[in-house]
Amino acid sequence: MMLPIQAPDDVFDPYERLATLGLKLETRKTRGDWFSFTRRSGDLLFTSGQIANTAEGPLYRGHLGREVTAQQGNECARLTMLNVLSLVHQSTGDLRLWRAFKISVQVSCTPDFADVGEVVNGASQLLLDVFGPHFGAHARIGMSNVALAGGSPVEMEAIFQLRSS
């Protein structure tokens, strides 16, 4: 039996926070040919990998440490997390979830690129900005990779704990 999670007094409204940050949720593709972009199990929502695409296309392409700087990678991670949040909103109809649980971030980079954590910070900071320290704090891993989908420098998946219905 799961006990209800008690919300602290400093609950952030994620929609207000996004508006304050000047960010907007975009419509995302929610189903691939062979898979779903989100999958729910109990109160956990898992997302499939997302990249840093805008309506116009990729924010950047290439490898960190060669074509893409650590700062640009940080921007990619932030945009990728926004894309993840768009998927969560589309899938559940509400971003007022209980908490971010875990993010897994892959970074396409050269073998000597040592700032993977700085890149991943873009995603982590957005979660904290949108959900606050209680609901936005999360476990994470950043991994280097040779290449990612569409030449993207960043790809991520996430797990969120949802409110009980």
C-alpha positions in Angstrom: 0.0 0.0 0.0 1.3 3.4 -1.0 0.9 6.3 1.5 -0.1 9.6 0.0 2.7 12.1 -0.5 2.2 15.3 1.5 3.0 18.5 -0.4 5.1 21.1 1.3 3.8 24.7 1.7 6.0 26.0 -1.1 4.2 24.2 -4.0 5.2 25.7 -7.3 2.6 25.9 -10.1 4.6 24.6 -13.1 2.5 26.4 -15.6 3.0 29.8 -13.9 6.7 29.0 -13.6 7.0 28.2 -17.3 5.3 31.4 -18.2 7.6 33.4 -15.8 10.6 31.8 -17.5 9.2 32.7 -21.0 8.8 29.0 -21.9 6.0 27.3 -23.7 5.1 23.7 -24.0 5.0 22.5 -27.7 3.0 19.7 -29.2 5.2 16.6 -29.5 4.9 13.4 -31.4 3.6 10.9 -28.8 3.8 7.7 -30.7 6.5 6.1 -32.9 6.0 3.3 -35.4 7.2 0.7 -32.9 6.9 2.3 -29.5 5.1 4.9 -27.3 6.9 8.0 -26.2 5.4 7.7 -22.7 4.4 4.7 -20.6 2.8 4.6 -17.2 3.1 2.0 -14.5 1.2 2.7 -11.3 2.1 6.3 -10.3 5.3 6.4 -12.4 5.5 7.8 -15.9 8.4 6.8 -18.1 9.4 8.8 -21.2 11.2 7.6 -24.3 14.2 9.5 -25.5 13.8 13.1 -26.6 16.2 15.4 -28.3 16.7 19.2 -28.6 14.4 19.8 -31.5 12.3 23.0 -32.0 9.5 23.4 -34.5 12.2 24.6 -37.0 14.5 21.6 -36.4 17.5 20.8 -34.2 18.8 23.5 -31.9 22.4 22.2 -32.6 23.9 19.2 -34.3 27.2 17.5 -33.7 29.5 16.4 -30.9 30.3 18.2 -27.7 34.0 19.1 -27.7 34.0 19.5 -31.5 31.0 21.2 -33.2 29.1 22.1 -30.0 30.4 23.9 -26.9 29.5 22.9 -23.3 27.2 26.0 -23.1 25.4 25.0 -26.2 25.1 21.5 -24.9 23.6 22.9 -21.7 21.0 24.8 -23.8 20.3 21.5 -25.6 19.7 19.7 -22.3 17.4 22.5 -21.2 15.3 22.4 -24.4 15.3 18.6 -24.3 13.8 18.7 -20.8 11.2 21.2 -22.0 10.3 18.7 -24.7 10.1 15.9 -22.1 7.7 18.1 -20.0 5.6 18.7 -23.2 5.3 15.0 -23.5 4.3 14.6 -19.9 1.7 17.3 -20.2 0.3 15.7 -23.4 0.3 12.2 -21.8 -1.3 13.2 -18.5 -3.1 16.4 -19.2 -1.4 18.0 -16.1 2.1 19.0 -15.1 1.2 19.2 -11.5 2.9 15.9 -10.9 4.3 14.8 -7.5 7.9 14.9 -8.4 10.7 14.4 -10.9 12.1 11.0 -10.1 15.1 10.4 -12.4 16.6 11.6 -15.6 19.1 9.8 -17.9 21.0 12.0 -20.3 23.2 10.9 -23.1 25.7 13.4 -24.5 27.3 12.9 -28.0 30.9 14.0 -27.5 34.5 13.5 -28.3 36.4 11.0 -26.2 38.2 13.8 -24.3 35.1 15.9 -23.4 35.0 16.0 -19.7 32.0 18.4 -19.0 29.1 16.0 -19.3 27.8 17.1 -15.9 27.8 20.8 -17.0 25.6 19.8 -20.0 23.2 17.7 -17.8 22.9 20.7 -15.5 20.7 22.4 -18.1 18.0 19.8 -17.7 18.4 19.6 -13.9 18.1 23.4 -13.5 14.9 23.5 -15.6 13.3 20.9 -13.4 14.2 22.9 -10.3 13.0 26.2 -11.9 9.7 24.7 -12.9 8.9 22.4 -9.9 10.9 23.9 -7.1 13.4 22.1 -4.9 11.0 19.6 -3.3 9.3 18.4 -6.5 12.1 19.1 -9.0 15.0 17.4 -7.2 15.8 14.2 -8.9 18.3 11.4 -9.4 20.3 11.6 -12.6 23.0 10.1 -14.8 24.9 11.7 -17.6 26.6 9.4 -20.1 28.8 10.0 -23.1 28.0 8.5 -26.4 29.5 8.3 -29.9 26.3 9.4 -31.7 22.7 10.1 -31.0 19.4 10.3 -33.0 19.4 12.9 -35.8 22.9 14.1 -34.9 21.6 15.6 -31.7 24.3 16.4 -29.1 21.8 15.5 -26.3 19.1 12.9 -25.8 17.3 12.1 -22.5 14.6 10.0 -20.9 12.9 10.7 -17.6 10.8 9.1 -14.9 8.2 11.2 -13.0 6.0 10.2 -10.1 2.4 11.3 -10.7 -0.3 12.3 -8.4 -2.8 9.6 -7.5 -6.2 9.9 -9.3 
